[in-house]
Amino acid sequence: MTKKNITLTFGFITAAIFLGIYIFFRKDFVEKNYIAKITKSSASVENLAKKYLLSTGKTTLLPYQIRSLLTSITETYPDTALVAISGSDYKIKEVNRTMFVTDQIFFIFQKEYSSGDITVPDNQTPVFKVYNYKHENKDISSGMYIFVKDIGQYKIAVAYPFVLDAKTLTRLGLEIFLIIILVVIISSFVYILLGPKESDKDFGQERRQARQETRSDSPAFDKASTLLNGKKSGGDEISAIIADIAEKSGASSVFLYSKDNENAMTSIYGDDGDGIAEPSKTLDESIIKELSRASAFLTNKATILILPLKNNGALTAALELKKNQPFNRADIRQLKALSQRLIEKIPVRETQPLDTDSYKEALRELIEKYHLNGNDFSIVFISCFGEMGVLSDTQKKLALQFILPEIKKYIGRNDKIFEYKEYIALLMEDASSSLAKLTTQKINEILSKLRFKVDEQYSRLVKPSFSIASTDSGMPPEKLTAYALKGISQK
């Protein structure tokens, strides 16, 4: 594992352990603090009830006085969920509830309390009850702390929902944040401690080993040479060019990438300063897209430079250089000139996924199948460049390198895609108009997110438009193309 991966793994494990310990011990403190808070609140409720009873000058309360007392309690102490007044026999005379209590909990509470199932140790100690019920076919559990107070010949039951207030939640959030900061600090120390071990390696020995493993008769050298142009002499020429680039730029490592497809680039040659490394590195899709529209790509505080290598405007390869000091503009200009020598040495790979069959021939085959088996097919015309201003053929070709692979993701295996004049044409086999419409919706969603630079100052989003013609409309299949073309030209 690399130093970075070791540090990340250590950080995740440490964070999990610290948070586990924190939750295990902290939850008891949170509950104790909450119980202390509601115990104080229930004592206040008890005092309020006693004062009210004393103010009447009687030992019993009339119904309207009981209701007045309950209203006063719930308004003064809104954190209560439920307040009930009963006789000494636990038969409820009046009860008030708040939004915390559902009808199901309300019914269960009254039944349990009236039957004497809710018993508490003393006036200052609550009992915790969990109420289970169903809501919209879902099993729900709700917990409440219940106090029972003796007020003269009456009993008052006060229930509190187990909820955390904003102050408690803020405190818990800050404590967890401090734990994360502590883990980051510890992980940073681990990363620093791992540094010397890596820097103490004998890089000269590693380079000699790499050179020995990749000598001219080794599989790695043969692989690199074959990928480049199928013969060792080509690899030797590229090796000489890369060595010259590394020497003049002061780069400690150089990697050459070749384009596998529209979304992938794999290193076919690598030189760490003293030999050839086996091809194994890849470039991210995001970097490939950036290289297609940019002249250079800098990363890692400008100490890593990736130069696109283009043939007739199309991205075919890339050169990655790394050194200890940041690259400046003069370095980039020099390296651009030096890297041009590599382009003619790298064979151009097929990057356009277009079918080479003619549109008319493919359409004729679909029409024959339709007349034989009656399966519907659809024709879709797509306009991608109408909203992007005037584009050159090279600009359109570069844009299609990204557009066509995205379209291919949403069409069937037997469907075909063509460049038809200024449009993109799809021949969709065994596809009704509804299926074709659904496909265009998906294509439109992905293409509308693409943006292309049309000149030095402006870039444009792709705003595709579509025209669909299908045999399920009753139209003769021979007329579908004309109908679809007319539809797309009018948009």
C-alpha positions in Angstrom: 0.0 0.0 0.0 1.1 3.5 -0.7 1.8 6.0 2.1 -1.4 7.9 1.3 -3.6 4.7 1.4 -2.0 3.6 4.7 -2.7 7.0 6.2 -6.3 7.0 5.0 -6.9 3.5 6.2 -5.5 4.4 9.6 -7.6 7.5 9.8 -10.9 5.7 9.0 -10.1 3.0 11.5 -9.1 5.5 14.2 -12.2 7.6 13.6 -14.5 4.5 13.8 -12.9 3.5 17.1 -13.1 7.0 18.6 -16.7 7.5 17.6 -17.7 4.1 18.9 -16.1 4.8 22.3 -17.7 8.3 22.3 -21.2 7.0 21.6 -20.8 4.1 24.1 -20.0 6.4 27.0 -21.7 9.6 26.0 -25.2 8.3 25.5 -25.5 7.6 29.2 -24.4 11.1 30.1 -26.9 12.6 27.6 -29.8 10.5 29.1 -28.8 11.4 32.6 -28.7 15.1 31.7 -32.1 14.9 30.1 -33.6 13.1 33.1 -32.2 15.8 35.4 -33.7 18.5 33.2 -37.3 17.0 33.1 -37.1 16.1 36.8 -36.7 19.8 37.5 -39.5 20.6 35.1 -41.8 18.0 36.7 -41.1 19.5 40.2 -42.2 22.9 38.8 -45.4 21.4 37.5 -46.0 19.9 40.9 -45.5 23.2 42.6 -47.8 24.9 40.2 -50.6 22.4 40.8 -50.2 22.6 44.6 -50.4 26.4 44.5 -53.5 26.2 42.3 -55.2 23.8 44.6 -54.3 26.0 47.6 -55.7 29.1 45.9 -59.1 27.5 45.6 -59.4 27.0 49.3 -60.9 23.5 48.7 -59.7 20.0 48.7 -61.5 19.1 45.5 -61.7 20.7 42.2 -64.6 21.3 39.9 -64.3 20.0 36.3 -63.7 23.5 34.8 -61.0 24.1 37.4 -59.3 20.8 36.4 -59.3 21.9 32.8 -58.0 25.3 33.7 -55.1 23.7 35.7 -54.2 21.4 32.8 -54.2 24.3 30.3 -52.0 26.4 32.6 -49.5 23.5 32.9 -49.2 22.8 29.2 -48.9 26.5 28.3 -46.3 27.2 31.0 -44.3 24.0 30.3 -44.6 23.3 26.5 -41.9 20.6 26.7 -44.5 18.2 28.3 -46.1 15.7 26.0 -49.1 14.8 28.1 -50.6 15.8 31.5 -53.4 13.9 33.2 -55.3 14.4 36.5 -56.8 11.4 38.2 -58.2 10.4 41.5 -56.2 8.2 43.9 -57.7 5.2 42.1 -56.0 6.2 38.9 -59.3 6.9 37.1 -58.5 9.8 34.7 -60.7 12.9 35.2 -59.1 15.1 32.5 -56.1 14.8 30.2 -54.2 17.2 27.9 -51.8 16.2 25.2 -49.5 18.1 22.8 -48.3 17.4 19.2 -45.8 14.9 20.5 -48.6 12.4 21.3 -50.4 10.5 18.5 -53.9 9.0 18.9 -52.4 5.5 19.3 -50.0 6.6 22.1 -52.9 8.6 23.8 -55.2 5.6 23.8 -52.5 3.1 25.1 -51.5 5.6 27.8 -55.0 6.0 29.1 -55.6 2.3 29.2 -52.4 1.5 31.0 -52.6 4.4 33.5 -56.3 3.7 34.4 -55.5 0.1 35.0 -52.6 0.9 37.3 -49.9 -0.6 35.0 -47.9 2.6 35.1 -46.1 2.7 38.5 -43.3 4.9 39.6 -40.8 4.5 42.5 -41.5 8.0 44.0 -42.5 11.5 43.1 -39.1 12.5 41.8 -38.3 9.4 39.7 -39.8 8.8 36.3 -40.6 5.5 34.6 -39.6 5.1 30.9 -42.3 3.6 28.7 -41.9 2.6 25.0 -45.1 2.7 22.9 -45.2 0.6 19.7 -47.8 1.3 17.1 -48.3 1.2 13.3 -48.6 4.3 11.0 -49.1 3.8 7.3 -48.2 0.1 7.7 -44.9 1.0 9.3 -43.8 -0.1 12.8 -43.0 3.0 15.0 -41.6 3.2 18.5 -41.9 6.2 20.7 -40.5 6.6 24.2 -41.7 8.8 27.1 -40.6 9.5 30.6 -43.6 9.6 33.0 -43.8 11.2 36.5 -46.7 10.7 38.8 -47.2 13.3 41.5 -49.5 13.3 44.5 -51.5 16.6 44.8 -53.8 16.3 47.7 -56.4 13.7 46.9 -55.4 13.8 43.2 -52.6 12.3 41.2 -51.0 14.2 38.3 -49.2 12.2 35.6 -46.7 14.3 33.5 -45.1 12.7 30.4 -42.1 13.9 28.5 -41.0 12.7 25.1 -37.3 11.7 24.7 -36.1 14.5 22.4 -32.9 16.4 22.4 -33.0 20.2 22.4 -31.0 22.4 20.0 -28.5 23.2 22.7 -27.7 19.5 23.3 -27.5 18.7 19.6 -25.1 21.6 19.0 -22.9 20.4 21.9 -22.9 16.9 20.5 -22.1 18.2 17.0 -19.1 20.2 18.3 -17.8 17.3 20.3 -17.9 15.0 17.2 -16.3 17.7 15.1 -13.4 17.9 17.7 -13.0 14.1 17.5 -12.7 14.4 13.7 -10.1 17.2 14.1 -8.1 15.0 16.5 -8.2 12.1 14.1 -6.9 14.4 11.2 -4.1 15.6 13.4 -3.1 12.0 14.4 -3.3 10.9 10.8 -1.0 13.8 9.8 1.6 12.7 12.2 1.3 9.1 10.9 1.8 10.5 7.3 4.9 12.4 8.4 6.3 9.4 10.2 5.9 7.3 7.1 7.8 9.8 5.0 11.4 9.0 6.1 10.9 5.3 5.5 9.9 6.0 1.9 12.7 8.6 1.3 15.3 6.3 2.7 14.9 3.8 -0.1 17.8 3.3 -2.5 16.2 4.8 -5.6 19.4 4.0 -7.6 18.9 0.3 -6.7 15.2 0.4 -7.8 16.1 2.0 -11.1 18.8 -0.6 -11.8 16.3 -3.3 -11.0 13.7 -1.7 -13.3 16.2 -1.5 -16.1 17.2 -5.1 -15.5 13.6 -6.2 -15.6 12.8 -4.3 -18.8 15.8 -5.1 -20.9 15.3 -5.6 -24.6 14.3 -9.3 -24.3 11.9 -8.8 -21.4 8.1 -9.0 -21.7 7.7 -5.4 -20.5 9.9 -4.0 -23.2 8.2 -6.1 -25.9 4.8 -4.9 -24.7 5.8 -1.3 -24.8 7.3 -1.7 -28.3 4.4 -3.5 -29.6 1.9 -1.0 -28.3 3.9 1.8 -30.0 4.2 0.5 -33.5 4.9 -3.2 -33.4 8.7 -3.1 -33.6 11.5 -2.5 -31.2 13.1 0.2 -33.4 10.0 2.3 -32.9 10.3 1.9 -29.1 14.0 2.8 -29.2 13.2 6.0 -31.2 10.6 7.0 -28.6 12.9 6.1 -25.8 15.5 8.5 -27.3 13.0 11.3 -27.7 11.6 10.9 -24.2 15.2 10.7 -22.7 16.0 14.0 -24.5 12.8 15.6 -23.2 13.5 14.4 -19.6 17.0 15.8 -19.8 16.1 19.2 -21.1 13.1 19.7 -18.8 14.7 18.3 -15.7 11.8 15.9 -15.2 12.3 13.0 -12.8 9.7 10.8 -14.6 8.0 10.8 -18.0 5.1 8.7 -19.1 3.6 8.4 -22.5 -0.1 7.6 -22.8 -2.0 6.3 -25.9 -5.8 6.5 -26.3 -7.6 3.2 -25.9 -11.1 4.6 -26.5 -13.0 7.8 -25.9 -12.8 7.5 -22.1 -9.5 5.8 -21.4 -5.8 6.4 -21.9 -3.2 3.9 -20.8 0.6 4.4 -20.5 2.5 2.6 -23.2 5.9 3.9 -22.1 7.4 5.2 -18.9 10.9 6.5 -17.9 11.7 7.2 -14.3 15.0 8.7 -15.3 17.0 5.5 -15.7 15.0 2.9 -17.5 11.7 1.8 -19.0 8.8 1.1 -16.6 6.1 -1.4 -17.5 2.9 0.2 -18.9 0.3 0.2 -16.2 -0.9 3.8 -15.5 -4.2 5.3 -16.7 -5.6 8.8 -17.0 -9.0 9.7 -15.6 -11.8 10.4 -18.0 -12.1 14.0 -16.6 -8.4 14.6 -17.5 -8.9 13.2 -21.0 -11.8 15.6 -21.6 -9.7 18.5 -20.3 -6.8 17.6 -22.6 -9.1 17.5 -25.6 -10.0 21.2 -25.2 -6.8 22.5 -23.4 -3.2 22.9 -24.5 -1.8 21.7 -21.1 -2.9 20.3 -17.8 -1.1 21.1 -14.5 -1.7 19.4 -11.2 0.0 18.7 -7.8 0.9 22.4 -7.4 2.2 22.6 -11.0 4.9 19.9 -10.4 3.1 17.5 -12.8 2.5 18.5 -16.4 0.3 16.6 -18.9 0.6 17.7 -22.5 -2.0 16.6 -25.1 -0.6 15.2 -28.3 -3.0 15.8 -31.2 -2.9 14.6 -34.8 -4.9 16.8 -37.2 -6.7 18.3 -34.2 -7.7 14.9 -32.7 -6.3 13.9 -29.3 -4.4 10.7 -29.8 -1.8 10.6 -26.9 -0.5 12.5 -23.9 2.8 13.1 -22.2 3.1 13.3 -18.4 6.2 14.9 -16.8 7.0 15.3 -13.1 9.7 17.2 -11.4 10.4 18.7 -8.0 9.9 22.3 -9.0 6.8 23.8 -10.6 6.6 24.1 -14.3 6.5 27.6 -15.7 5.2 29.0 -19.0 8.7 28.9 -20.6 8.9 25.2 -19.6 5.5 24.5 -21.2 6.4 26.2 -24.4 9.7 24.3 -24.7 8.1 21.0 -23.9 5.3 21.5 -26.5 7.9 22.0 -29.2 9.9 18.9 -28.0 6.8 16.7 -27.7 5.8 17.3 -31.3 8.4 14.8 -32.4 6.5 12.0 -30.7 3.3 12.4 -32.7 4.5 10.8 -35.9 6.0 7.9 -33.9 2.7 6.9 -32.3 0.3 5.0 -34.5 -3.1 6.7 -34.6 -5.7 4.5 -33.0 -9.3 4.4 -34.2 -11.1 6.9 -31.9 -14.3 7.4 -33.8 -16.9 4.7 -33.0 -18.9 5.4 -36.2 -20.2 2.5 -38.3 -18.7 2.5 -41.7 -21.7 0.9 -43.5 -23.5 3.3 -45.7 -26.8 4.8 -44.3 -28.8 3.7 -47.4 -27.5 0.1 -47.3 -28.3 -0.2 -43.6 -31.8 1.3 -44.2 -32.5 -1.0 -47.1 -31.7 -4.0 -44.8 -34.1 -2.7 -42.1 -36.9 -2.2 -44.7 -36.4 -5.8 -46.0 -36.7 -7.1 -42.4 -39.8 -5.0 -41.8 -41.5 -6.4 -44.9 -40.5 -10.0 -43.9 -41.4 -10.1 -40.2 -43.4 -6.9 -39.6 -41.2 -5.6 -36.8 -41.3 -1.9 -36.4 -38.2 0.3 -36.7 -37.5 3.9 -36.1 -35.2 6.6 -37.5 -34.0 9.4 -35.3 -32.1 12.5 -36.5 -30.2 14.6 -34.0 -28.9 18.1 -34.5 -26.2 19.0 -32.0 -24.5 22.1 -33.5 -27.3 24.4 -34.4 -27.1 26.4 -31.2 -23.3 26.5 -31.0 -22.5 29.0 -33.6 -20.3 28.5 -36.6 -17.9 25.5 -36.1 -15.1 24.3 -38.3 -15.0 20.7 -39.4 -12.1 20.1 -36.9 -14.2 21.5 -34.1 -17.1 19.4 -35.0 -14.9 16.3 -35.2 -13.5 17.0 -31.7 -17.0 17.5 -30.3 -18.2 14.2 -31.9 -15.5 12.4 -30.1 -17.4 13.0 -26.9 -21.0 13.1 -28.2 -21.0 9.8 -30.1 -19.9 7.6 -27.2 -22.6 9.1 -25.0 -25.2 8.4 -27.6 -24.0 4.8 -28.0 -24.7 4.2 -24.3 -28.5 4.5 -24.9 -29.1 2.6 -28.2 -29.5 -1.1 -28.8 -26.7 -3.5 -29.8 -28.1 -3.8 -33.3 -28.9 -0.1 -33.7 -26.6 1.9 -36.0 -25.3 5.5 -35.9 -24.2 7.7 -38.8 -23.1 11.1 -39.7 -25.8 12.3 -42.1 -25.0 15.7 -43.6 -24.8 18.0 -40.5 -26.9 15.7 -38.4 -26.4 12.4 -36.5 -28.7 9.7 -37.7 -29.8 6.6 -35.7 -31.4 3.5 -37.2 -33.1 1.7 -34.4 -34.1 -1.9 -35.1 -37.2 -3.4 -33.5 -38.0 0.0 -31.9 -41.4 1.7 -31.8 -41.9 5.4 -31.7 -42.5 5.3 -27.9 -39.2 3.5 -27.4 -37.4 5.9 -29.7 -38.9 8.9 -27.8 -37.7 7.5 -24.5 -34.2 7.0 -25.9 -34.1 10.6 -27.2 -35.1 11.8 -23.7 -32.1 10.0 -22.1 -29.7 11.2 -24.8 -30.9 14.7 -24.5 -30.4 14.6 -20.7 -26.7 13.6 -21.0 -25.8 15.7 -24.1 -27.3 18.8 -22.5 -24.6 18.7 -19.8 -21.7 18.8 -22.4 -20.0 22.1 -23.0 -17.5 22.8 -25.8 -15.2 25.7 -26.5 -15.9 27.2 -29.9 -13.3 29.9 -29.8 -10.7 31.5 -27.5 -13.3 33.4 -25.4 -16.6 31.5 -25.5 -17.8 28.0 -24.8 -21.3 26.7 -25.6 -23.6 24.0 -24.1 -24.9 21.4 -26.5 -28.6 21.9 -27.1 -29.7 18.9 -29.1 -32.9 18.7 -31.0 -34.5 15.5 -32.3 -36.8 14.3 -35.0 -38.4 10.8 -35.0 -40.0 8.8 -37.7 -41.3 5.3 -37.1 -43.1 2.6 -39.1 -45.8 2.2 -36.3 -47.2 5.5 -37.6 -48.4 3.7 -40.7 -46.1 5.7 -43.0 -44.3 3.7 -45.7 -40.7 2.8 -44.5 -39.3 4.3 -47.7 -40.5 7.7 -46.7 -39.3 7.8 -43.1 -35.9 9.4 -43.9 -37.5 12.3 -45.8 -40.0 12.8 -42.9 -37.4 12.8 -40.2 -35.1 15.2 -42.2 -38.0 17.6 -42.7 -38.8 17.5 -39.0 -35.2 18.2 -37.9 -34.7 21.0 -40.4 -37.7 22.9 -39.1 -36.4 22.9 -35.5 
